[in-house]
Amino acid sequence: MNVKEAIETRRAYRSLVPVEITDETVLELAAAARLSASCFNHQPWRYVFVRDPDVLTRMHGALSKGNAWATAASMIIAVASRPDLDCRIKGRDYYLFDTGMATALLILRATELGLVAHPIAGYSPSKVREVLGVPDDMTVIALVIVGKHADEIGPLLSEEQARAESARPERLAIEEFAFEDGFGNEADVPEDRLEE
C-alpha cells in the first residue's frame, strides 16, 4: 500500500472487533510518528499506548456517552503534549500542529497494517490523566481508538453512527478549502477532480 492508497483507505470506522495488538504493532505506530516533521525538530508529541484489559476498562470511564462504541477497541492511544515542548514564535504555539502531523502518520501506518485508528475528542481529559498518570501540565489532545473493522455494524453504535459506517461521509469540494495565490482565490482544479 502506498501513501495515496493509505490516505484513500483510511476511515474513522466505529464497528470494531478484537484484534491482537503486539509489541511490534505498538513499535510500528510509534516509529511512524517519530519520523514526523516538527518545528526545529522538537518532537513535542507524547503517546500512551493502552492495551492492558484492566487499564482499557478504566479508560472506558473517560469516554463520552456518544463514544460507547470505543469500548470495543483493542487499544486506545492517548495523545498529549504541552506548549513548551515545541516552538513559540510571535505568539504562535506549534505543539498542537506538530503533534497532529505525527498522529496523522501514526494513523496512516495503522491503516497500512489493516487497523482502524479513529481519533476522538469525546472524553474527559481529567479522567484520562487520572487513569494514565498524565501530568496536569500536559494537554490531552485526543484519543485514538484502535481495532479491527467489523464486517457487520456493531451493536454499540447509534442509528446515526451506523449509517455513517456504510459510506464515507461527504467531503468539502476542493475549491471550498484550497485557494491559489490568495485566500478565497479559487484554485485551478481540473473539473474531473472536483467531484472526488
Secondary structure, DSSP 8 states (H G I E B T S, - for coil): --HHHHHHH------EE-----HHHHHHHHHHHHT---GGG----EEEEE--HHHHHHHHTTB-GGGGGGGG-SEEEEEEE-GGGS-EETTEE-HHHHHHHHHHHHHHHHHHTT-EEEEE--B-HHHHHHHHT--TTSEEEEEEEEEEE-SS--TTS-HHHHHHHHS------GGGT-BSSSTT-B----HHHHT-
